Amino acid sequence: MAPTIPALDLTPSGVNLHSGHVMHAHLAYDGTTLTLTLTDTVTNSTFTASQVINIPATVGANTAFVGFTAGTGGTVSTQDVLSWTYAVN
């Protein structure tokens, strides 16, 4: 099944989300840009993507809830969140 658009190609990075490896995901927001870094903890391959976004304008407030979700639209996918932290800088 083709990914939805927009989609990002992780192939050149060596990160394979189908590998079954534990991935470390790091999200950083500097007030204008949200950056995601995925690291495969087995191969040490990394993938980074950034998007300019005004999060308060997008959510319509200066506060919001943080959480996890995954949707596939009809197929099966498993995500195990082993741990996570949230820090205000």
TIDO-326335 format. One line per 3 residues: number of its first residue (from 1); their letters; for each residue x, y, z of C-alpha. Coordinates in pm, whole numbers. Last residue first. Layout:
N
NUM = a = X:Y:Z | ...
end
This chain:
89
89 = nva = 1282:2473:2827 | 972:2275:2920 | 1041:1905:2949
86 = ytw = 842:1601:2848 | 964:1246:2891 | 901:915:2719
83 = slv = 937:546:2779 | 883:211:2605 | 622:337:2361
80 = dqt = 528:16:2181 | 389:81:1834 | 212:-196:1647
77 = svt = 54:-165:1304 | -234:-353:1148 | -413:-250:831
74 = ggt = -735:-54:789 | -669:317:790 | -329:290:950
71 = gat = -368:507:1255 | -125:567:1533 | -164:792:1833
68 = fgv = 53:927:2109 | 0:1206:2356 | 63:1566:2459
65 = fat = -226:1787:2566 | -233:2156:2479 | -152:2501:2613
62 = nag = -92:2834:2434 | -419:2798:2242 | -570:2744:1897
59 = vta = -397:2412:1831 | -242:2536:1504 | -187:2891:1629
56 = pin = -8:2764:1941 | 197:2520:1726 | 324:2775:1475
53 = ivq = 489:2537:1231 | 808:2519:1024 | 876:2151:963
50 = sat = 1195:1956:1023 | 1298:1600:939 | 1586:1393:1073
47 = fts = 1667:1025:1014 | 1936:839:1203 | 2113:504:1164
44 = ntv = 2262:379:1493 | 2221:19:1365 | 2055:-134:1673
41 = tdt = 1914:178:1843 | 1762:304:1516 | 1752:680:1569
38 = ltl = 1462:902:1468 | 1505:1280:1485 | 1198:1501:1456
35 = tlt = 1227:1879:1440 | 943:2128:1495 | 1036:2481:1383
32 = tgd = 900:2817:1498 | 902:2826:1879 | 1215:2613:1912
29 = yal = 1043:2275:1907 | 1234:1950:1954 | 1112:1593:1907
26 = hah = 1340:1294:1969 | 1238:943:1866 | 1452:646:1971
23 = mvh = 1372:336:1769 | 1375:-23:1894 | 1431:-258:1602
20 = gsh = 1141:-449:1446 | 1288:-378:1103 | 967:-235:951
17 = lnv = 1051:124:1053 | 1371:102:849 | 1620:381:922
14 = gsp = 1904:356:668 | 1893:731:602 | 1846:696:224
11 = tld = 1530:485:277 | 1346:726:512 | 1127:866:233
8 = lap = 886:1122:377 | 516:1132:294 | 271:1410:207
5 = itp = 79:1226:79 | -35:893:216 | 193:596:187
2 = am = 137:344:-92 | 0:0:0
end
